[in-house]
Amino acid sequence: MTPTDFLRAKAGGGKLSMATCYDYTFARLLAKSPVDAILVGDSAAMVMHGHETTLTATISMMETHVAAVARGAGKKLIVADMPFLTYRKGVPAAMEAAHALMSAGAHALKLEGVAGHEDVIERIVGSGIPVMGHVGMQPQSVKAYGGFKPQGREESGASEIARHAKTLETLGVFSVVIECVPAPLAEQITRALTIPTIGIGAGPGCDGQILVLQDLLGMNSNFRPRFARAFCNAETAILEALTVFDTAVKSSVFPTAEESYS
């Protein structure tokens, strides 16, 4: 799957699937799956490092996760998030950040929003780097929102989100994530664009969907946003396996002679 394939999928009416990934082990599993593409999200700051927001993600952190994913992802398309403010410090600083993530193994970059860094997007796209946009609820703007809250419920906000999505298309992005907006708005934007939309909490009308891998695997029963369907209950399975292991060790049935070296 390439950015060009994303555009072909849109033209052909096909749906696209994406999952976040931050490490080599899960990247190897995704490489064996039919999932179309991987996002190395700045959500790594929350999922892998335990922070409350994505704002603590750094280029160094993202480089480490991108490189780990690249070593296991095979031929999957790898999109990497540009962390908080790295694309708001002017074109030279943004290009240094872009260079670092692409050198680590990314095939494309994702930036949140558009207003105020149009020149950065133009320069990155013009440099031959595919860019994925992101509109709607932007996690890097969580402080401005006063929390992780759906966006676009009011007419003015909805119009702005639709306008930003169209601007991103004009600037040359190959797709755009739409996060946590009313389903009718996401469908309206999807119909208005020639590039594919990837939804998360944006209803079924988008051209594709993305979820955090740990959410879709059901690995955190304490965090279940309404849009994050758990497609299995990995948390329970893992806890059961750990309990069985603990019992086996403490009852001296593990390891056996066959599991030991002579």
Secondary structure, DSSP 8 states (H G I E B T S, - for coil): --HHHHHHHHHHT--EEEEE--SHHHHHHHHHS---EEEE-TTHHHHTT--SSSTT--HHHHHHHHHHHHHH-TT-EEEEE--TTTTSS-HHHHHHHHHHHHHHT-SEEE----TT-HHHHHHHHHTT--EEEEEES-GGGHHHHTSS-----SHHHHHHHHHHHHHHHHHT-SEEEEES--HHHHHHHHHH-SS-EEEESS-TTSSEEEE-HHHHTT--TT---TT---SS-HHHHHHHHHHHHHHHHHTT-SS-GGGS--
